[in-house]
Structure formats: structure tokens, C-alpha cells
Amino acid sequence: MYRIQLYNSIADRGLAIFPPKMYRFGNSQADPHAILLRSHKLDPAMVNGGLRAVARAGAGTNNVPVEECTRAGVVVFNTPGANANAVKELVLCGLLLASRGIIPGIRFAEENGVSDPAEYSRLIESNKKQFKGSEIAGKTLGVIGLGAIGSRVAEMGIRLNMKVHGYDPALSVEAAWRLPNKVKRKDSLQALVASSDYVSLHLPVLDSTRGLMNRELFTAMKPGASLLNFARGEIVNVEALREALDSGQLQNYVSDFPQAELIGRDDVISMPHIGASTREAEENCAVMAANQLRDFLENGNISNSVNFPNLHLERIPGAAPGTRLAIANRNVPKMLGQITSILADQNINVIDLLNKSRGDIAYNLIDLEQPASSKVLDAMRGVEQVIKVTAI
């Protein structure tokens, strides 16, 4: 029986994916085969010898010790695109909040009430001009990062009659196909921010993106532009942001990641990280994560991993338990030959095999004619550079 450790509240639709006769899950599983979580920050100590996989019901994995998992041969999954629509809709909200005096207008209406209805109406009418904004139609939206969320935001901008510019140096072929042909791709960040009235960030936190929005880029921005951050707070250099706001180079900043340094500013709108906080998004993420975990534990297949190669090998109908091996090893020469030599020495026939690598890690699925003995499995584990061997 597979044991899955749960952190956070996981939607019931996702948990229903696991057959009760094969799985046991909860928040106190001893020596779990897998971990399923949302925003919980995973202690690296949980990455032990028995753990096979960690599934994050969401796109970001900055709360998971990915490097430690990779060294231990633990596959880390995420769920890209499952919450994309929820985030896209909140970006639309952010665009409107940035362009119109909605929040100060609401605050004025609530704080300046008088008992006489006619007098209150006159008060509102005489003061509403101070909350005048501008329409987003016809303005230019610059989207940095054109993945699952960014591409939807770009399409939304087109439908709102905005001009849309996009920048993504790592744009995949699949992502390129998703983009509307009206999106004008820019060759540099400087070119994008210089031409955009609104800049929307949709990037993961990497060494290359941490503090990406710095003094140089803020200086290059179109004066009076708005910055929307529904990606991660670390992408923006806070000190440079404050300087840009103080100088008027940046009109306002709308973020889903509140920061203490920005509290109390009228030109900053902060939301409490609610981009994916919809019932639909939480269910979509839970279902996607559960399906990926189940396929991996039962078949060794990998999809949407952030540290292992994606790999899928069809099961041989009627194959006996233990006839499929899942092997993770360092991506160095002659590893596959050493593994198959052990099988050959024991007269075990290989029926099918698939091998892929990603960076410093390689992953193999091997279907055998008969189950491998514990002696064979131990021999494979003893091969230098082999990280993990599992008989499925």
C-alpha cells in the first residue's frame, strides 16, 4: 500500500483519485512514499531514503527543497496551467485597479457618509473627479514570461483591445503556438518596458530572475507606467521599486505578494497571495497533482517534473508486479550498459526500455520478462552513480 503524506488542505476531488485499497494518506504518515502539498514549506529532513516523489499542487516549487530531492532521486512535480485562469482573472482585476481610482473611491464613499441622503449624494458627485482614471483599451500591455499564465494574460489583453507586447527568452515551441498572432514579441526587456503602459510579470523565481526588475529596468520604463506582479515578490528589487515610485517614473505597483517595506503607500496595492485562491483552481491543481503522483508510483511515468525528465512508457498488458524497474542515476557515460549487464548476467530478458536525461540526472524505465530478485536490485544499487532503484 502506498503512503502519501499530506500538507495543507488538498481538495477532495484530488484525493478521490487515489483508490482506497492501494493508498493511505493523511498528515501523519510514517516513511511516506510521496508527499502532496500546496504552500507548506517542506523541511529537507523529509527527503529520506523511502521518499520517491513530492507533488506541489501549484506552479511554483520554491517551498520544496528541489536540489536535495534531486540528489536523493526524488521526483518533484508541479501543476503548470492548472491555476492559470484564476491568476489571469486576478491580473485583470489588477489592471483595473491600477488604471482607475477604484480603491480610494470606495474608501472615500465609505468614510464620508452623512445621514442626509441628498447631502451625501451631492458630496459624492462633487468629489468623484479626484478618482478619475483612464481606460485600458488602446493602451499597451507588456507581458514578461509567456508560459501557461503569461500567454493567457496576453490573449486577455488582445480581447480587451489592448496592444500586447511580450518577452520570453525561453519561449518553448508549445508556448509559442498558444500565443495570439497579434502579440508583438520584443527582443529585450528594455524594449518591452519602454513601450508598455502596463507591465505584467509571469516568471518563476530563479537565480536569473531574482531582482530582475532593478534600477536599470525601472529607468527604462515608460514614465507613468504601472507594474503588476502576480508571479513572485522576489522578482522585484524593493529598493529600486520605491525609488521609481518616489520619482514618479512608476505610477503604481499592484502585487499579490505583500511586503512590509511597502505598507502604507497609496501607490502600492497589495493582495494576500490570492492569485490561485479559487475553488476551481484548487481542485484543478489537486486533481492534476494526484494523477501525476499515481501514474508515477504505479507505472514510473513522469510528467510535469521540475527536476527529472518527462518520460512515459506504456505498460505491457498482463505484466506481473515487479517486472518494471525505475532507476535514477547521475547522467554520466556507460551507466545504462552497467545496469543492463547486471540483468544479462542473471539471464533476465529486457522487453522494453526507455532512457532520458535532464541536466545531471538520468532516468530509466525497464520492463523485464520476469521480476528481478532482491539480489539483482541490490547489485544495481551498488553501482556507482546509481541514486535510486525501485521495482514497480
C-alpha positions as CSV (number, residue, x, y, z in Angstrom):
1,M,0.0,0.0,0.0
2,Y,1.3,3.4,-1.0
3,R,1.6,6.0,1.8
4,I,1.1,9.7,1.0
5,Q,1.9,12.5,3.4
6,L,-0.4,15.5,3.1
7,Y,0.3,19.0,4.0
8,N,-2.2,21.9,3.7
9,S,-5.8,21.2,2.7
10,I,-6.0,19.2,-0.5
11,A,-9.3,19.3,-2.5
12,D,-11.4,16.2,-2.1
13,R,-11.6,15.8,-5.9
14,G,-7.9,15.3,-6.0
15,L,-7.8,12.8,-3.1
16,A,-10.6,10.8,-4.8
17,I,-8.1,9.9,-7.5
18,F,-6.3,7.5,-5.1
19,P,-8.0,4.1,-4.7
20,P,-8.5,3.4,-1.0
21,K,-7.3,-0.2,-1.4
22,M,-4.0,0.9,-2.7
23,Y,-3.3,4.2,-0.9
24,R,-3.3,5.5,2.6
25,F,-2.9,9.3,3.0
26,G,-3.0,11.8,5.8
27,N,-0.9,14.3,7.7
28,S,1.0,11.8,9.9
29,Q,2.2,9.1,7.5
30,A,5.4,7.3,8.7
31,D,8.1,6.8,6.0
32,P,5.8,8.1,3.1
33,H,6.3,7.1,-0.5
34,A,5.2,10.5,-1.6
35,I,4.3,14.0,-0.3
36,L,1.4,16.1,-1.6
37,L,1.3,19.7,-0.6
38,R,0.4,23.3,-1.6
39,S,2.2,26.2,0.1
40,H,3.7,24.3,3.1
41,K,7.5,24.8,3.3
42,L,8.9,21.3,3.2
43,D,11.7,20.5,5.6
44,P,14.7,19.0,3.8
45,A,14.9,16.4,6.5
46,M,11.7,14.8,5.0
47,V,13.7,13.9,1.9
48,N,14.8,10.5,3.1
49,G,15.6,7.1,1.5
50,G,12.0,5.9,1.3
51,L,10.6,9.0,-0.3
52,R,10.0,8.7,-4.1
53,A,8.1,11.9,-5.1
54,V,6.9,15.3,-4.0
55,A,3.9,16.8,-5.8
56,R,3.2,20.5,-5.4
57,A,-0.5,21.4,-6.2
58,G,0.5,24.7,-7.8
59,A,3.0,26.1,-10.3
60,G,5.8,27.3,-8.0
61,T,8.1,25.0,-6.1
62,N,10.1,27.5,-4.1
63,N,8.7,25.8,-0.9
64,V,10.2,22.5,-1.9
65,P,14.0,21.7,-1.5
66,V,14.4,20.7,-5.1
67,E,18.2,20.3,-5.0
68,E,18.0,18.0,-2.1
69,C,15.3,16.0,-3.8
70,T,17.3,15.6,-6.9
71,R,20.4,14.4,-5.1
72,A,18.2,11.8,-3.4
73,G,16.5,10.7,-6.6
74,V,13.1,12.1,-5.5
75,V,11.0,13.4,-8.4
76,V,9.3,16.8,-7.8
77,F,6.1,17.5,-9.7
78,N,4.2,20.8,-10.1
79,T,0.9,21.6,-11.9
80,P,1.6,24.2,-14.5
81,G,-1.5,25.7,-16.1
82,A,-4.0,24.3,-13.5
83,N,-4.4,27.6,-11.8
84,A,-3.7,29.8,-14.9
85,N,-7.2,31.0,-15.4
86,A,-7.6,32.0,-11.8
87,V,-4.4,34.1,-11.9
88,K,-5.3,35.6,-15.2
89,E,-8.6,36.8,-13.8
90,L,-6.9,38.5,-10.9
91,V,-4.4,40.2,-13.3
92,L,-7.5,41.7,-15.0
93,C,-8.6,43.0,-11.6
94,G,-5.1,44.4,-11.1
95,L,-5.2,46.2,-14.4
96,L,-8.4,47.9,-13.5
97,L,-7.2,48.8,-10.0
98,A,-4.1,50.3,-11.5
99,S,-5.9,52.4,-14.1
100,R,-8.9,53.7,-12.1
101,G,-9.3,55.3,-8.7
102,I,-11.4,52.3,-7.5
103,I,-9.9,51.6,-4.1
104,P,-9.6,55.3,-2.9
105,G,-13.0,55.9,-4.4
106,I,-14.5,53.1,-2.4
107,R,-12.7,54.3,0.7
108,F,-14.0,57.8,0.3
109,A,-17.6,56.6,-0.2
110,E,-17.4,54.5,3.0
111,E,-15.6,57.1,5.2
112,N,-17.5,60.2,4.3
113,G,-21.1,59.2,4.8
114,V,-23.7,61.7,6.1
115,S,-27.1,60.9,7.4
116,D,-29.0,63.1,4.8
117,P,-29.3,61.2,1.5
118,A,-29.4,64.3,-0.6
119,E,-26.4,65.8,1.0
120,Y,-24.5,62.5,0.7
121,S,-25.3,62.4,-3.0
122,R,-24.0,65.9,-3.5
123,L,-20.9,65.1,-1.6
124,I,-20.1,62.1,-3.8
125,E,-20.8,63.9,-7.0
126,S,-18.7,66.9,-6.1
127,N,-15.7,64.7,-5.2
128,K,-15.7,62.0,-7.8
129,K,-13.5,63.8,-10.2
130,Q,-10.5,63.2,-7.9
131,F,-10.8,59.5,-8.6
132,K,-10.8,59.8,-12.4
133,G,-8.7,57.2,-14.2
134,S,-8.1,56.0,-17.7
135,E,-9.4,53.2,-19.8
136,I,-7.1,50.3,-20.6
137,A,-8.4,49.8,-24.2
138,G,-5.8,51.1,-26.6
139,K,-3.0,51.0,-24.1
140,T,0.0,48.8,-24.3
141,L,0.3,45.7,-22.1
142,G,3.8,44.3,-21.7
143,V,3.9,40.6,-20.6
144,I,7.2,39.3,-19.3
145,G,7.0,35.5,-19.3
146,L,4.8,33.8,-21.8
147,G,4.1,30.4,-20.2
148,A,0.8,29.0,-19.1
149,I,-0.3,32.1,-17.3
150,G,1.5,34.8,-19.3
151,S,0.1,33.5,-22.6
152,R,-3.4,33.7,-21.2
153,V,-2.8,37.3,-19.9
154,A,-1.5,38.2,-23.4
155,E,-4.7,36.8,-25.0
156,M,-6.8,38.6,-22.5
157,G,-5.1,41.9,-23.3
158,I,-5.9,41.4,-27.0
159,R,-9.6,40.7,-26.2
160,L,-9.6,43.9,-24.1
161,N,-8.5,45.8,-27.2
162,M,-5.1,46.5,-25.8
163,K,-1.8,46.4,-27.7
164,V,0.2,43.5,-26.3
165,H,4.0,43.1,-26.3
166,G,5.7,40.0,-25.0
167,Y,9.1,38.9,-23.9
168,D,10.3,35.5,-23.0
169,P,13.9,34.3,-23.9
170,A,13.0,30.7,-23.0
171,L,9.8,30.5,-25.0
172,S,9.0,26.9,-25.9
173,V,7.5,25.8,-29.2
174,E,4.4,24.7,-27.4
175,A,4.0,28.1,-25.7
176,A,4.6,29.9,-29.0
177,W,1.7,28.1,-30.5
178,R,-0.6,29.3,-27.7
179,L,0.2,32.9,-28.3
180,P,-2.2,35.0,-30.4
181,N,-0.5,36.3,-33.6
182,K,-1.4,39.9,-32.5
183,V,1.2,39.7,-29.7
184,K,4.3,41.6,-30.7
185,R,7.4,39.9,-29.4
186,K,10.2,42.1,-28.1
187,D,13.9,41.2,-28.3
188,S,14.8,42.6,-24.9
189,L,13.3,43.6,-21.5
190,Q,14.4,47.2,-22.0
191,A,12.5,47.4,-25.3
192,L,9.4,45.9,-23.7
193,V,9.2,48.1,-20.7
194,A,10.0,51.2,-22.7
195,S,6.9,50.7,-24.9
196,S,4.4,49.5,-22.2
197,D,1.8,51.4,-20.2
198,Y,1.3,48.3,-18.0
199,V,4.0,45.6,-17.4
200,S,2.8,42.3,-16.0
201,L,5.3,39.7,-14.6
202,H,4.8,36.0,-15.1
203,L,8.2,34.4,-14.3
204,P,9.4,31.7,-11.8
205,V,12.0,32.6,-9.1
206,L,15.4,31.5,-10.4
207,D,18.8,32.9,-9.9
208,S,18.4,34.6,-13.3
209,T,15.1,36.2,-12.3
210,R,15.6,37.2,-8.7
211,G,15.7,41.0,-8.5
212,L,15.1,41.2,-12.3
213,M,13.1,44.4,-12.0
214,N,16.1,46.6,-10.9
215,R,17.1,50.3,-11.2
216,E,18.2,49.8,-14.8
217,L,14.8,48.5,-15.9
218,F,12.8,50.9,-13.9
219,T,14.7,53.8,-15.5
220,A,14.0,52.3,-18.9
221,M,10.2,52.1,-18.3
222,K,7.8,54.4,-19.9
223,P,7.2,57.3,-17.5
224,G,4.0,56.9,-15.5
225,A,3.6,53.1,-16.3
226,S,2.1,50.6,-13.9
227,L,3.8,47.3,-12.8
228,L,1.8,44.2,-11.9
229,N,3.4,41.3,-10.1
230,F,1.4,38.1,-9.9
231,A,4.5,35.9,-10.2
232,R,6.7,36.2,-7.1
233,G,7.8,39.0,-4.9
234,E,11.5,38.2,-5.2
235,I,11.5,39.2,-8.9
236,V,11.3,42.9,-8.0
237,N,14.1,44.8,-6.2
238,V,12.1,46.6,-3.5
239,E,14.6,49.5,-3.0
240,A,14.6,50.2,-6.8
241,L,10.8,49.9,-6.8
242,R,10.5,52.5,-4.1
243,E,12.8,54.9,-5.9
244,A,10.8,54.5,-9.1
245,L,7.6,55.2,-7.2
246,D,9.0,58.2,-5.4
247,S,10.3,59.8,-8.6
248,G,7.0,59.2,-10.5
249,Q,8.8,57.1,-13.1
250,L,6.3,54.4,-12.0
251,Q,2.7,55.4,-11.3
252,N,1.8,52.4,-9.1
253,Y,2.6,48.8,-8.2
254,V,0.0,46.1,-7.9
255,S,1.2,42.9,-6.3
256,D,-0.1,39.6,-5.0
257,F,2.9,39.5,-2.6
258,P,2.6,42.0,0.3
259,Q,6.0,43.3,1.6
260,A,6.5,45.2,4.9
261,E,8.6,47.9,3.2
262,L,5.7,48.9,1.1
263,I,2.9,49.2,3.7
264,G,1.1,52.5,3.8
265,R,1.9,53.7,0.3
266,D,-1.0,55.0,-1.7
267,D,0.7,54.0,-4.9
268,V,1.0,50.3,-3.9
269,I,-1.9,47.9,-4.0
270,S,-1.1,44.6,-2.2
271,M,-3.1,41.4,-2.2
272,P,-2.5,38.5,0.2
273,H,-1.3,35.9,-2.4
274,I,-4.7,35.0,-3.6
275,G,-3.9,34.5,-7.3
276,A,-4.8,30.8,-7.2
277,S,-7.3,31.0,-4.3
278,T,-10.4,29.9,-6.1
279,R,-12.3,26.7,-5.6
280,E,-11.8,25.8,-9.2
281,A,-8.1,26.4,-9.2
282,E,-7.5,24.4,-6.0
283,E,-9.5,21.5,-7.4
284,N,-7.7,21.6,-10.8
285,C,-4.3,21.6,-9.1
286,A,-5.2,18.8,-6.7
287,V,-6.5,16.6,-9.5
288,M,-3.5,17.2,-11.7
289,A,-1.0,16.6,-8.9
290,A,-2.8,13.4,-7.8
291,N,-3.0,12.0,-11.3
292,Q,0.8,12.6,-11.8
293,L,1.6,11.0,-8.5
294,R,-0.5,8.0,-9.1
295,D,1.0,7.4,-12.6
296,F,4.5,7.7,-11.2
297,L,4.0,5.4,-8.2
298,E,2.1,2.8,-10.2
299,N,3.9,3.0,-13.5
300,G,7.1,5.1,-13.0
301,N,5.9,7.6,-15.6
302,I,6.9,11.2,-15.2
303,S,5.1,14.3,-16.4
304,N,5.5,18.0,-15.3
305,S,8.6,17.4,-13.2
306,V,10.8,20.3,-12.4
307,N,13.9,18.2,-11.8
308,F,13.6,14.9,-13.8
309,P,13.0,14.3,-17.5
310,N,9.4,13.7,-18.6
311,L,9.1,10.1,-19.7
312,H,6.2,7.8,-20.4
313,L,6.5,4.0,-21.2
314,E,3.3,2.1,-21.9
315,R,2.7,-0.9,-19.6
316,I,2.8,-4.3,-21.1
317,P,-0.7,-5.8,-20.7
318,G,-0.8,-8.5,-18.0
319,A,2.8,-7.8,-16.8
320,A,3.5,-9.3,-13.3
321,P,4.2,-7.0,-10.4
322,G,7.9,-6.1,-10.1
323,T,8.7,-6.5,-13.8
324,R,9.2,-2.8,-14.3
325,L,12.3,-1.1,-12.8
326,A,12.5,2.7,-12.3
327,I,16.2,3.7,-12.0
328,A,17.6,7.2,-11.3
329,N,21.3,7.8,-11.8
330,R,23.8,10.5,-12.4
331,N,24.0,11.5,-16.1
332,V,27.4,10.0,-16.8
333,P,28.6,7.7,-19.6
334,K,28.2,3.8,-19.6
335,M,25.5,3.8,-16.8
336,L,22.9,2.1,-18.9
337,G,25.4,-0.6,-20.0
338,Q,26.3,-1.4,-16.4
339,I,22.6,-1.7,-15.5
340,T,21.7,-4.0,-18.4
341,S,24.8,-6.1,-17.8
342,I,23.6,-7.0,-14.3
343,L,20.3,-8.2,-15.8
344,A,22.1,-10.1,-18.6
345,D,24.4,-11.9,-16.0
346,Q,21.2,-13.2,-14.3
347,N,19.6,-14.2,-17.6
348,I,16.8,-11.7,-17.2
349,N,15.5,-10.6,-20.6
350,V,14.7,-6.9,-21.2
351,I,11.4,-6.5,-23.1
352,D,11.3,-2.7,-23.3
353,L,13.4,0.2,-22.2
354,L,13.3,4.0,-22.1
355,N,16.0,6.3,-21.0
356,K,16.1,10.1,-20.8
357,S,18.2,12.7,-19.1
358,R,17.8,16.2,-17.8
359,G,20.9,18.1,-16.8
360,D,22.9,16.0,-14.3
361,I,20.2,13.4,-13.8
362,A,19.1,10.4,-15.9
363,Y,16.0,8.3,-15.5
364,N,15.3,4.8,-16.9
365,L,12.2,2.6,-17.1
366,I,13.0,-1.0,-17.9
367,D,10.4,-3.7,-18.5
368,L,11.5,-7.3,-17.7
369,E,10.3,-10.7,-18.7
370,Q,10.4,-11.7,-15.1
371,P,10.6,-9.9,-11.7
372,A,14.1,-9.0,-10.6
373,S,15.3,-10.6,-7.3
374,S,16.4,-8.6,-4.3
375,K,20.0,-9.7,-5.2
376,V,19.7,-8.1,-8.6
377,L,18.2,-4.9,-7.2
378,D,21.0,-4.7,-4.6
379,A,23.6,-5.2,-7.3
380,M,22.1,-2.2,-9.2
381,R,22.0,-0.1,-6.1
382,G,25.7,-0.8,-5.6
383,V,26.6,0.6,-9.0
384,E,28.5,3.9,-8.5
385,Q,26.4,6.9,-9.6
386,V,23.1,5.0,-9.3
387,I,20.8,7.0,-7.0
388,K,17.6,5.1,-6.6
389,V,16.2,1.7,-7.8
390,T,12.6,0.8,-7.5
391,A,10.8,-2.3,-8.6
392,I,7.2,-1.4,-9.5
